[in-house]
Amino acid sequence: MNPATDRMLTRIKDVYLYIHGNGIVTTENVVQEFSITARTAQRDLNVLEYNDLITSPVRGQWTTTARKVKLPS
């Protein structure tokens, strides 16, 4: 994989872990925590939602699903 893809995958994993650790977060929380644009945050959140790892109970808020995920130790 090229370096840009590696960075993206690492960021998406970190976003998932951030949501998992904080319960419900907003898109704006993700933007501020990772110093990324709102569009990049939305793109990352869409990838996680597509893979059924997060869900949006209320527009603009995100939480993890009950899907089993192997978390790093």
Backbone as a printed PyTorch tensor [residue, N CA C, xyz], in Angstrom:
tensor([[[  0.8430,  -1.1910,   0.0000],
         [  0.0000,   0.0000,   0.0000],
         [  0.8780,   1.2410,   0.0000]],

        [[  0.3330,   2.2810,  -0.5650],
         [  1.1070,   3.5100,  -0.5750],
         [  0.9560,   4.2440,   0.7610]],

        [[  1.8460,   5.1820,   1.0580],
         [  1.8290,   5.8680,   2.3570],
         [  0.5190,   6.5910,   2.6520]],

        [[ -0.1210,   7.1610,   1.6400],
         [ -1.3880,   7.8670,   1.8610],
         [ -2.4760,   6.9020,   2.3300]],

        [[ -2.5110,   5.7190,   1.7460],
         [ -3.4910,   4.7070,   2.1380],
         [ -3.2220,   4.2420,   3.5640]],

        [[ -1.9590,   4.0370,   3.8980],
         [ -1.6000,   3.6360,   5.2590],
         [ -2.0410,   4.6900,   6.2770]],

        [[ -1.7980,   5.9570,   5.9600],
         [ -2.2090,   7.0520,   6.8610],
         [ -3.7160,   7.0690,   7.0380]],

        [[ -4.4560,   6.8910,   5.9270],
         [ -5.9100,   6.9110,   5.9830],
         [ -6.4240,   5.7640,   6.8530]],

        [[ -5.9150,   4.5500,   6.6390],
         [ -6.3670,   3.4050,   7.4130],
         [ -6.0360,   3.5570,   8.8920]],

        [[ -4.8720,   4.0840,   9.1910],
         [ -4.4920,   4.3330,  10.5830],
         [ -5.4230,   5.3570,  11.2120]],

        [[ -5.7430,   6.4200,  10.4800],
         [ -6.6380,   7.4590,  10.9990],
         [ -8.0400,   6.9000,  11.2320]],

        [[ -8.5400,   6.1050,  10.2970],
         [ -9.8770,   5.5290,  10.4520],
         [ -9.9170,   4.6040,  11.6710]],

        [[ -8.8700,   3.8210,  11.8610],
         [ -8.7970,   2.9600,  13.0450],
         [ -8.7840,   3.8180,  14.3110]],

        [[ -8.0150,   4.8910,  14.3070],
         [ -7.9510,   5.7810,  15.4670],
         [ -9.2960,   6.4550,  15.7310]],

        [[-10.0120,   6.8160,  14.6740],
         [-11.3440,   7.4160,  14.8320],
         [-12.2780,   6.4060,  15.4900]],

        [[-12.2200,   5.1570,  15.0400],
         [-13.0620,   4.1210,  15.6420],
         [-12.7390,   3.9770,  17.1320]],

        [[-11.4650,   3.8940,  17.4680],
         [-11.0620,   3.7400,  18.8630],
         [-11.4780,   4.9540,  19.7010]],

        [[-11.4240,   6.1400,  19.1080],
         [-11.8550,   7.3630,  19.7990],
         [-13.3560,   7.2870,  20.1110]],

        [[-14.1500,   6.8780,  19.1310],
         [-15.5970,   6.7640,  19.3450],
         [-15.8760,   5.6640,  20.3690]],

        [[-15.1980,   4.5450,  20.2320],
         [-15.3880,   3.4190,  21.1530],
         [-15.0670,   3.8380,  22.5960]],

        [[-14.0480,   4.6300,  22.7580],
         [-13.6230,   5.0580,  24.0950],
         [-14.4590,   6.1650,  24.7000]],

        [[-15.1600,   6.9180,  23.8550],
         [-15.8980,   8.0770,  24.3540],
         [-17.4150,   7.9220,  24.3020]],

        [[-17.9060,   6.8180,  23.7910],
         [-19.3580,   6.6350,  23.7050],
         [-19.9110,   7.3660,  22.5030]],

        [[-20.7000,   8.3760,  22.7370],
         [-21.2830,   9.1580,  21.6430],
         [-20.4300,  10.3950,  21.4050]],

        [[-20.0250,  10.5930,  20.1630],
         [-19.2600,  11.7780,  19.7760],
         [-19.9180,  12.4190,  18.5670]],

        [[-19.6290,  13.6860,  18.3570],
         [-20.1610,  14.3920,  17.1940],
         [-19.1020,  14.4190,  16.0900]],

        [[-19.5530,  14.7130,  14.9090],
         [-18.6190,  14.8660,  13.7960],
         [-17.6220,  15.9670,  14.1230]],

        [[-18.0850,  17.0230,  14.7550],
         [-17.2010,  18.1380,  15.1330],
         [-16.1360,  17.6880,  16.1340]],

        [[-16.4960,  16.7970,  17.0620],
         [-15.5040,  16.2450,  17.9960],
         [-14.3790,  15.5630,  17.2270]],

        [[-14.7440,  14.7880,  16.2110],
         [-13.7530,  14.0720,  15.4000],
         [-12.8660,  15.0670,  14.6530]],

        [[-13.4780,  16.0910,  14.0880],
         [-12.7220,  17.1230,  13.3630],
         [-11.6730,  17.7500,  14.2750]],

        [[-12.0870,  18.1180,  15.4740],
         [-11.1690,  18.7840,  16.4040],
         [-10.1120,  17.8360,  16.9590]],

        [[-10.5120,  16.6300,  17.3010],
         [ -9.5820,  15.6640,  17.9020],
         [ -8.4620,  15.2820,  16.9420]],

        [[ -8.7870,  15.1370,  15.6570],
         [ -7.8050,  14.6620,  14.6830],
         [ -7.2600,  15.7620,  13.7740]],

        [[ -7.6930,  16.9960,  13.9980],
         [ -7.2260,  18.1360,  13.1990],
         [ -7.3780,  17.8580,  11.7030]],

        [[ -8.5830,  17.4390,  11.3230],
         [ -8.8940,  17.1650,   9.9260],
         [-10.0800,  18.0160,   9.5030]],

        [[-10.3200,  18.0890,   8.2100],
         [-11.4540,  18.8650,   7.7240],
         [-12.7490,  18.1070,   7.9930]],

        [[-13.8460,  18.8150,   7.9690],
         [-15.1550,  18.1950,   8.1740],
         [-15.4190,  17.1610,   7.0790]],

        [[-14.9940,  17.4280,   5.8700],
         [-15.2020,  16.4920,   4.7620],
         [-14.4160,  15.1970,   4.9700]],

        [[-13.1670,  15.3200,   5.4140],
         [-12.3600,  14.1390,   5.6890],
         [-12.9720,  13.3320,   6.8290]],

        [[-13.4190,  14.0050,   7.8730],
         [-14.0660,  13.3190,   8.9960],
         [-15.2960,  12.5690,   8.5070]],

        [[-16.1040,  13.2160,   7.6940],
         [-17.3190,  12.5710,   7.1970],
         [-16.9830,  11.3650,   6.3340]],

        [[-15.9590,  11.4800,   5.5250],
         [-15.5260,  10.3600,   4.6840],
         [-15.0870,   9.1730,   5.5510]],

        [[-14.3030,   9.4470,   6.5890],
         [-13.8500,   8.3910,   7.4930],
         [-15.0330,   7.7620,   8.2310]],

        [[-15.9540,   8.5890,   8.7020],
         [-17.1300,   8.0900,   9.4060],
         [-18.0020,   7.2390,   8.4780]],

        [[-18.0920,   7.6410,   7.2210],
         [-18.8670,   6.8590,   6.2480],
         [-18.2570,   5.4790,   6.0330]],

        [[-16.9360,   5.3920,   6.0070],
         [-16.2640,   4.0940,   5.8580],
         [-16.6070,   3.2010,   7.0470]],

        [[-16.5390,   3.7590,   8.2490],
         [-16.8570,   2.9850,   9.4490],
         [-18.3270,   2.5730,   9.4750]],

        [[-19.2100,   3.4750,   9.0620],
         [-20.6390,   3.1570,   9.0360],
         [-20.9320,   2.0850,   7.9850]],

        [[-20.3230,   2.1890,   6.8340],
         [-20.5170,   1.2130,   5.7620],
         [-20.1310,  -0.1910,   6.2330]],

        [[-19.0890,  -0.2720,   7.0590],
         [-18.6130,  -1.5510,   7.5810],
         [-19.3190,  -1.9550,   8.8750]],

        [[-20.3990,  -1.2610,   9.2050],
         [-21.2410,  -1.5680,  10.3600],
         [-20.4670,  -1.5370,  11.6790]],

        [[-19.4980,  -0.6160,  11.7760],
         [-18.7320,  -0.4670,  13.0050],
         [-19.2590,   0.6690,  13.8690]],

        [[-19.8950,   1.6590,  13.2320],
         [-20.5050,   2.7610,  13.9650],
         [-21.8970,   3.0180,  13.4060]],

        [[-22.6850,   3.7300,  14.1880],
         [-24.0190,   4.1180,  13.7460],
         [-24.2900,   5.5340,  14.2200]],

        [[-25.2390,   6.1740,  13.5770],
         [-25.5990,   7.5350,  13.9290],
         [-27.0320,   7.5510,  14.4730]],

        [[-27.1840,   7.5140,  15.8210],
         [-28.5290,   7.5150,  16.3930],
         [-29.2440,   8.8460,  16.1700]],

        [[-28.4730,   9.9180,  16.0930],
         [-28.9900,  11.2650,  15.8430],
         [-28.0560,  11.9000,  14.8270]],

        [[-28.6150,  12.6520,  13.9060],
         [-27.7870,  13.2760,  12.8710],
         [-26.5990,  14.0170,  13.4910]],

        [[-25.4080,  13.6850,  13.0100],
         [-24.1950,  14.3530,  13.4680],
         [-23.5860,  13.7530,  14.7190]],

        [[-24.2100,  12.7100,  15.2830],
         [-23.6590,  12.0280,  16.4430],
         [-23.3820,  10.5760,  16.0840]],

        [[-22.3280,  10.0280,  16.6480],
         [-21.8850,   8.6820,  16.2830],
         [-21.5860,   7.8610,  17.5170]],

        [[-21.8700,   6.5720,  17.4360],
         [-21.5270,   5.6200,  18.4810],
         [-21.1880,   4.2940,  17.8250]],

        [[-20.4650,   3.4420,  18.5480],
         [-20.0920,   2.1510,  17.9810],
         [-21.2810,   1.1960,  18.0170]],

        [[-21.2440,   0.2070,  17.1350],
         [-22.2850,  -0.8110,  17.1010],
         [-21.8740,  -1.9790,  17.9890]],

        [[-22.7190,  -2.9790,  18.0490],
         [-22.4210,  -4.1730,  18.8610],
         [-21.5450,  -5.1710,  18.0990]],

        [[-21.1670,  -4.8320,  16.8790],
         [-20.3400,  -5.7450,  16.0820],
         [-19.0100,  -5.9980,  16.7910]],

        [[-18.6080,  -7.2540,  16.8340],
         [-17.3590,  -7.6380,  17.4940],
         [-16.1600,  -7.1380,  16.6870]],

        [[-15.2200,  -6.5230,  17.4070],
         [-14.0020,  -6.0020,  16.7870],
         [-12.8370,  -6.3940,  17.6850]],

        [[-11.7690,  -6.8980,  17.0750],
         [-10.5640,  -7.1890,  17.8480],
         [ -9.8430,  -5.8790,  18.1040]],

        [[ -9.7690,  -5.4740,  19.3710],
         [ -9.0990,  -4.2330,  19.7260],
         [ -7.6540,  -4.5260,  20.0810]],

        [[ -6.7520,  -3.5990,  19.7630],
         [ -5.3440,  -3.8100,  20.1090],
         [ -5.1600,  -3.8270,  21.6210]],

        [[ -4.1980,  -4.5670,  22.0810],
         [ -3.9380,  -4.6810,  23.5280],
         [ -3.2690,  -3.4430,  24.0740]]])
